[in-house]
Structures are given as C-alpha cells and as structure tokens.
C-alpha cells in the first residue's frame, strides 16, 4: 500500500522534473546563443 502511494506521487513529480529539465536546457541554449552573439559583436 505504501508503495502504491509512492508510485502515485512519483508520476506527476517525474513529469515536473522533466519539464524543468527541458526549460533549463532551453534557457541554457538561449544564454549560450546570447553569449556567442555578444562575443561576435566585440
């Protein structure tokens, strides 16, 4: 029973973690692109 409850909690949390990971990867790519653009201007 305790395992079922843990499983129930893991689903949404896992999805949230994956969503955060995607956002972090996107933000990192954006920052890298901006940094390259700034270096190119200098």
trRosetta pair geometry for C-beta under 8 A, 3 or more apart (Angstrom, degrees):
i j d omega theta_ij theta_ji phi_ij phi_ji
1 4 5.7 -49 -152 28 33 113
1 5 6.8 32 151 -17 63 102
2 5 5.7 -53 -154 35 36 112
2 6 6.4 36 148 -19 67 105
3 6 5.5 -53 -148 36 35 112
3 7 6.3 39 151 -23 66 104
4 7 5.6 -52 -150 34 32 114
4 8 6.4 36 151 -24 64 104
5 8 5.6 -51 -150 31 32 115
5 9 6.6 27 152 -15 64 105
6 9 5.8 -58 -152 38 33 108
6 10 6.3 39 150 -30 67 106
7 10 5.6 -52 -146 27 31 116
7 11 7.2 44 157 -31 61 94
8 11 6.6 -44 -166 11 30 113
9 12 7.2 -68 -165 43 38 94
9 13 6.0 25 153 -11 72 124
10 13 5.8 -74 -145 48 30 109
10 14 5.6 35 162 -30 72 110
11 14 6.0 -64 -153 29 18 108
11 15 6.7 11 156 -13 59 106
12 15 5.6 -56 -150 37 35 111
12 16 6.2 36 153 -22 68 105
13 16 5.6 -53 -149 35 33 112
13 17 6.3 35 152 -21 66 104
14 17 5.7 -54 -150 35 31 112
14 18 6.4 29 152 -17 65 106
15 18 5.7 -55 -149 37 32 110
15 19 6.2 34 152 -21 66 106
16 19 5.6 -53 -148 35 31 113
16 20 6.4 32 152 -18 65 105
17 20 5.7 -54 -149 37 31 110
17 21 6.3 34 151 -23 64 105
18 21 5.5 -51 -148 34 33 115
18 22 6.5 35 152 -20 64 101
19 22 5.8 -52 -152 33 32 111
19 23 6.5 30 151 -17 64 105
20 23 5.6 -54 -148 38 34 111
20 24 6.1 36 152 -22 67 106
21 24 5.6 -53 -146 36 30 113
21 25 6.3 31 154 -19 64 105
22 25 5.8 -54 -148 36 31 110
22 26 6.3 31 153 -19 65 107
23 26 5.6 -55 -148 38 31 112
23 27 6.1 30 155 -19 67 107
24 27 5.8 -54 -144 38 29 110
24 28 6.2 32 155 -21 64 107
25 28 5.7 -54 -147 36 29 113
25 29 6.4 30 154 -20 63 105
26 29 5.8 -55 -151 35 30 111
26 30 6.4 31 151 -21 64 107
27 30 5.5 -54 -150 35 32 114
27 31 6.3 32 153 -19 67 105
28 31 5.8 -54 -146 37 31 110
28 32 6.3 32 154 -19 65 106
29 32 5.7 -54 -148 36 30 113
29 33 6.3 32 153 -21 64 106
30 33 5.8 -55 -151 34 29 112
30 34 6.5 29 152 -17 64 105
31 34 5.7 -54 -149 37 32 111
31 35 6.2 35 152 -21 66 105
32 35 5.6 -53 -147 35 31 113
32 36 6.4 31 154 -18 65 104
33 36 5.8 -54 -150 36 31 110
33 37 6.4 32 151 -21 64 106
34 37 5.6 -55 -149 35 32 113
34 38 6.3 32 153 -19 66 105
35 38 5.8 -53 -148 36 30 110
35 39 6.4 30 153 -18 64 106
36 39 5.7 -54 -147 38 31 111
36 40 6.3 35 152 -23 64 106
37 40 5.6 -54 -150 34 30 114
37 41 6.6 30 152 -21 63 104
38 41 5.7 -54 -151 32 33 111
38 42 6.7 25 153 -14 65 103
39 42 5.9 -57 -149 38 34 105
